[in-house]
Amino acid sequence: MTCAVRTQPKYLLHGHEPLTRTFASPLMLAQLKTDLGWLREQVASAVRRGDERASIHAANLIPPGLLSGNPDVYLPYLLLREHAIDRLYDQSVGCWQADLQGLDHLGREDRAELFVDYLDLSEQRLVKAVERLTADGKYELAASLLDSVRSRFEHSESVARVERVVYLKLMEEYQNSDPFKFIIYAAKAGEQIPQMTVGK
């Protein structure tokens, strides 16, 4: 980014067409660098306060000058923000986190045991909970619940049906902002992504 700003090239080719289209000018990159520096400071302050990663994301961090500056920076900033927060958080917090992440070694089977054996989560209650979460737009929470108990309901058609709906909703949510999530969610939904054809 710094090199592109300093040399002021006429064209920027990032190697991936969506990146080339989105991060298109040195002027925009210069402003983006300032905005990402502001974001870095906000994440560092939040980590010092002991904030969870989820609460940092929920804060909807927007640099003070973003909306009054170059509108070409809006989308690039929003595309980078989530991943920048995640990387900065991981670098700052380390492997042992305040919410006990990194201290235990619980896996999917442990969570399935909790939900099914101790909280009596039945197939019908699971489907109803996922449908309610989906109606409320809480797609990631629904996906997390489904992932936790998949092994206990892997032959259930009703669970498979609501699971497909959740991943289709997640594909829809991220189709224009995060191609990596889009691809992963498409695979979870069993959707084939058509290959791009190169024009002659």
N, C-alpha and C positions, 0 to 999 in steps of 0.2 A: 504494500500500500504506500509506504513512504517513498519508494523508488518511483512509482507511477506518478505521485504528486510532484516530486522534484523534477522529473524529466519531461513532464507534460506531453505525453505521447498523443498522437492524433487518434489512434485506435487502441483499445484494450481488449485482448483476447485471453480469457481465463482458462480455456480448455473445456469448459462445459457451457453449452449455448445459453442456458438460463442465467448463469453467472455473468456471461458477457453482456446479456441484455439488461440485467439488473444493475450491475456495478460498472456503468458505462463511461464515466468521465472522471478525470483527475480532480476537478473542482468538487464533485460530489464526494469522492474519496477523502478529500481534505476535511470537509465538514463531518463526514462519518467518523474519521479518526478522533475528532474533538468530542463527538457524542459518545463514542465508545470509551474514551478516557473518563468522561463523566460517569458512565455506567460502572466502570471499574471501581471508582471511588465509592459509589453508592453500595455496591456489593461488599466492598471491604468494610464499610461502616456497619452494614447489616450483620456481617459475620462477627465483628467485634461485639455487637449487642447480643449475639447468640441466636439470631433469627434462623428459622428453618429455611431450607431451600424453597419449599412451596410458598412460604409467606413472601419471600423476595420476588418470586414470579407474580404472585397475586398483587404486589404493590404497583404493577403496571408502570414501571419506571420510564418516564419520558423526559429527556433533557430539556431544560428551560428554554433553550433557543431553537429547538427542533421545529416546532409548529410555526414559528415566525421566520424561519430561514428558508433554505432552498427546498422546495417540495420534492425534488428528485431524491432526497435523502430519506424520506418517510419510510418507504417500503424497504430499502436496504437495511435501515436500522431495525425495523420490526422483524425482518427475516433473520438477522443475526442475534437479536437480543436474547432469546431463550437459550441458545447454545452458548453464547458468551457467559451468561449467568451460570450455567451448569459448569463450564470449565473453570471459571474463576472461583466458584464455590468449592469445587473439588481440590483445586490447588491450595486454597486457603485453609480448609477444614481438615484435610487429611483423611485417613482411613477410619478413625474412631470419631463418630459424630454425636452431638448432644441428644439426638433421638434414638440412641443405642445402635444405629446402623454401623456395621463394621465390628460390633462387639459380639453379636450372636451369629449363629450359623443356621438360621431357620430357612427352610426351603418350601417349595410348593406343597409337598406332602404334609409338612407340619401345619401350614395354613389350612389345607383341606381338612386335616384332622380337627383343628380348632372349630371351623365353621360347621362341619357335618356331624362330628362325634360329640362335641361339647356344646355347640349352640343350636343343634338340631336343625340345621338348614336342609330342607327337603328340596326335591326337584321343583315342585310347585312354588315354594317360597322363593327359590332362587330366580325362577323365571319372572315372577311378579316383581321382585326387587330390581332386576335388570330392566324390565319394562318401565318401571317408575323412574329409575336413574336416567334412562334414555329420554323419557318424556321431559325430564328436567334439564336435559342438555349436559348431563354429567357422564359423558361417554368414556373418558379415561378411567373414572372410578368404576364404571360398569365393566370395562375391559379388565381392570385389575382384579375385581371380584371373580370374574369368569376364569381368569388365568389361575387364581388361587385354588379353585375347586374343580378344574377341568378333569382331573384324573378320576374323580368320583362320579362324573356325569358324562363320560366320553361317548356313551351310546344313546344319549337322550336326544331325540329329534327336536323337542321343544327348546332345549338349551342351545342346540346348534342353530336353531332358527333365530333366537334373540341375539346370539353371539354374532351371527352374520350381519344383522341390522346394526349392531354397535360398531363393527369395523367398517361398514359402509358409511356410517355417520362420521367416523373419524377420517376416512378417506376424503369425504366431502369437506370436512373442516380444514384439512391441511393440503388440499390439492393445489392451491395457488401459493402456499407459503413455505412448505417443507417437503421437498421431493423425497427425502430419505424416509420420513414418517409415512408418507403416502405409499411408498413401495412396500414397507413392512406391513402396514394395515391392509393393503391389497392382498398380500400373501395370506394374511390371517383370515380375510373374507373369502378366499378362494377365487379371487378375481384375476384374470389374465390382463396384464398391461400390454397393450399393443406396442411393438417396436417402432421407433421412429424411422421413417424412410428418408433416405437422402435423395434430394432432387438432382436431376441431371442437367 
